[in-house]
Amino acid sequence: PDLDQLYVHESVENVIPKEAFVDAFDDLSIPTALVGDGHEFGRTDAIATYVPRPEFLDAGWVHCIRAGYDEFDTEAYEDAGVRLTNSTGIHGSTVGELALSFMLSLARLDHRYRDHQNQRTWWEPPYDRPFTIENERACVVGLGTIGKAIATRCDAMGMEVVGVRRSDEPVPGVSDIFSPDELHEAIEDARFVVLTVPHTPETDGMLSDEEFELMRDDAYVINVARGPIVDEDALVDALEDDEIAGAGLDVFETEPLPEASPLWDFDEVIISPHKASATNRYHLDLADLVMENVHRYQSGDLLKNRVA
Ligand code: NAD
């Protein structure tokens, strides 16, 4: 059956203003309304949401406003015959720019200058500490929307870019592609190891003791994907033992990052609060994607970003 109602679950306010998001659907052919927990849905309802809820399995279609849909039970959606879509395809510039800014700062030392500015101190780094990212090697693990956006940006900065991907199809800006089982070979010469894979059973703990040991000791980990892709205890040990030089992290095993985490204390770790995709027009980008899928749904076309 066709859709006759789009619901916006209030959990969207984790990342966007919910009222502005609802307003963005003004021109849609079906009405849009905010909804909280405990509502009963039917097959003619669509829901845009941040979190999964059991009652969503009675709807016709559920759209996850995140690219990472690892909290959704895709099998349950398939069994219930409910379409599930995610929001990949819109985070290239936002997450790409944060990843690039992490790399630039770790090389050019913005973060250290700001630390000292906070103390009103004219700090001069040791001669051999600053470097340029130009000519350095970045290994981008996962070449989807975000990985490709990072690869083109690194390439534009004059970096040498290699990547890890399941298919060996060439990617613009990437000089060499390794398969997932060649991960070690791919990361061992990289100055920056950039994680842009989804969190799945295969990518869980992808960087752990063994990987940090074989990485260069002047290498940096950039994680803008999901926390558990990096074994956080192993990362702390590697930083303490100078097995690697530092990290730029937007995502963590536990979020918000607990106050007691040792990660807060490293000069060469930059922490951002899982806000890599934040932009003042994020709600509009998400609404465009949902509206395109409403049109596809009503025309009987395949939905974009269908994951179940
Ligand atoms: P995407 O689906 O476009 O890209 C993911 C890529 O990873 C795909 O090309 C896929 O084939 C590849 N991949 C999957 N498993 C792999 C493996 N084992 N080895 C190598 N490659 C593998 O998704 P995207 O929009 O680029 O987002 C990627 C991930 O980033 C999301 O799943 C999400 O968890 C995370 N993310 C984080 C933020 C943030 O705010 N920090 C924002 C958006 C997305």
Boltz pocket constraint, residues with backbone or C-beta under 6 A from the ligand:
constraints:
  - pocket:
      binder: B
      contacts: [[A, 67], [A, 68], [A, 69], [A, 87], [A, 88], [A, 89], [A, 90], [A, 91], [A, 95], [A, 141], [A, 142], [A, 143], [A, 144], [A, 145], [A, 146], [A, 147], [A, 164], [A, 165], [A, 166], [A, 180], [A, 196], [A, 197], [A, 198], [A, 199], [A, 200], [A, 202], [A, 203], [A, 224], [A, 225], [A, 226], [A, 250], [A, 251], [A, 274], [A, 275], [A, 276], [A, 277], [A, 278]]
      max_distance: 6.0
